[in-house]
Amino acid sequence: MIIIGEKINGAIPSVAKAIAEKDADFIRDLARSQSEAGANFIDVCASVDVSVEMETMKWLIDLVQDVTETPIAVDSPSAEICAEALKLCNRPGLVNSVSMEGKKIDLIFPVIADTKWECAALLCDDTGIPKSGKKRLEVFAAIMEKAKEYNIDPSRLHIDPLVEMLCTSEEGINIILDVIREIKKQYPTIHVTGGASNISFNLPARKFVNQAFIVLAMSAGMDSAIINPLHKHMMGLIYATEALIGMDEYCMEFIGGYRKGLFGPVK
Amino acid sequence: MIIIGEKINGAIPSVAKAIAEKDADFIRDLARSQSEAGANFIDVCASVDVSVEMETMKWLIDLVQDVTETPIAVDSPSAEICAEALKLCNRPGLVNSVSMEGKKIDLIFPVIADTKWECAALLCDDTGIPKSGKKRLEVFAAIMEKAKEYNIDPSRLHIDPLVEMLCTSEEGINIILDVIREIKKQYPTIHVTGGASNISFNLPARKFVNQAFIVLAMSAGMDSAIINPLHKHMMGLIYATEALIGMDEYCMEFIGGYRKGLFGPVK
C-alpha cells in the first residue's frame, strides 16, 4: 500500500496556526513523524489565500526536505501552483492532483512528461463529480487518452474515483468498487487512490466507516491512500488487509510493521 | 449481520473459573451484557469434561434464560450433548455445530427437522479440514444433500467455511472468499458464518487481522459471525461494513447502533 501522509494541510486548524505563526518545528515534526510511520509521500497542502499560496508552499516544502527524504506530494487546487512547487522538490514526488476539469492536465502532464513524477488524477470534469460509475469510467478513459498523448506510463498515475458520502447512498459503495476493479483490469500497473474520510461525511463514529471503507477498497484494488499514517488502528488494518488479500506472503510485512511499531497492540 | 455472542465459553479462563465456582451472577452478566450489545444468539459452550458436560450445559442454559430471551446457541463438540441441550431451551436457537464428520448430521438434523432451530455446519468431514476450496464445496454439497433429505430449509443453516490461519498462507483468504461467494450464489438465503480469530493464530496484533477479515468476509457474503459483541471496535466495523456493502440504506442501522451505544466514539 502506498501511503500519502495527509497531515501537513492548512485546512487542519493546528497546521493553519503553525503556518500563521511560522512554527517551523511543528511542520518538521509532522514531516518526520509521518515519514517514520511509513508514509511513502508527504502531502503538502497550504490551504491559504492564493496571494500567499506559493510562498507558503515553498516554506513548507523546504521544512519537509530539512528532515526527510520521503518524496513530497505537492497538493493544491491550482495546477499552476503544483507546476511551480514541484520544481522546488529535491526528488520526484506526486502531483496532487489533476482531473478533466479545465486545463489542469494540459498544464501538468507536459511538465512531468519526461520525469519520474507521479500524478493523482480525479475522475471528475467540468460538469462536476459524475453520478454514475459509467460516467466515471468515461472520464477515466479521457484521462488515459491524455496520458498516452503525453507519454505518461499508467504506473505513474494514482486514479482517485472520488467516493461520495455514504449517508446519502442507497446501495453503499458497490458502484465505486466496480469502478476500481474495472480500472485495475484495464491497467494492472495503475494505482488507485483516495481519501479515507469523505465517505463518512455527516455520520457519527466516522472512523469505523473510514476504516471499513479502506479495507473494502483495497480488496477491490485500491493500492494508494491519502491518510494519516500516525493513526495506528488504520495502519494496522491496512497491513492486515494486505496480508488477507494475498499481497503479503506469510504475513512478513505485517509482522515487520508490527515490530517497527507502526501499529502495535490493540485493545 | 447475525451476531453469535461467544463469551460464555469454558475455554475462556474467567468463565472456567465461574463454572468451577458456580458463580451464577458472572454467567448471568455475560448473557445480559451480550444481549444488550446486540447479540442475536448467546453461545453456551461448557468446555468441561464430558462426564459433567450435560449438567454444566443445563446450569449455563438456565442462567442465560434467567436474564434474557435472546435465543441460545448450544455449543458442544458432541452432537449428543447438543441434541440433549436444545431440549432445555425455552425457544428455538442455534445448534453449534454439525459437519460431515461422523454421524453428527444424522443425529442433529432429525431432531431439528420439524422445529425452528437453526444449525451451524462446518465444511469438514472425517478426513479433516479440506485444503482446497473445491473440496470444501464438495463437503458443502454433501451437507446440502442431508439438509434436503431432512427437509431443513437453507435459511436455517449457518455454513462455516473454516478459515485457516493466515500466517501459513501464500495467497491470503482468496480461496475462502470464493467459497463464501459460491455458497451464497447457490443458496441466496443461506447464512455464512465463522469465528473471527482463527485467521490470526500465531500473529501479533491479532485484532487487526480479525477485524479486517470480518469486513472482507462480509463483502463476500458472510452474514453471521461468532464474535464478542462487547468489542465496540469490531461492532463499529460490522455496522459500518453493512452500510458500505449496501445492506443498510441511508445508514439507518449504523446511526441507530451508534445511538444505542453499541460502538460509539473511537479515537
Interface residues (C-beta under 8 A of the other chain):
Chain A: L166 C167 T168 S169 E170 E171 G172 I173 N174 I199 L203 P204 A205 K207 F208 V209 Q211 A212 F213 V215 L216 S219 H233 G236 L237 Y239 A240 T241 A243 L244 I245 G246 M247 D248 E249 Y250 C251 F254 I255 Y258 F263 G264 P265 V266 K267
Chain B: L166 C167 T168 S169 E170 E171 G172 I173 N174 I199 L203 P204 A205 K207 F208 V209 Q211 A212 F213 V215 L216 S219 H233 G236 L237 Y239 A240 T241 A243 L244 I245 G246 M247 D248 E249 Y250 C251 F254 I255 Y258 F263 G264 P265 V266 K267
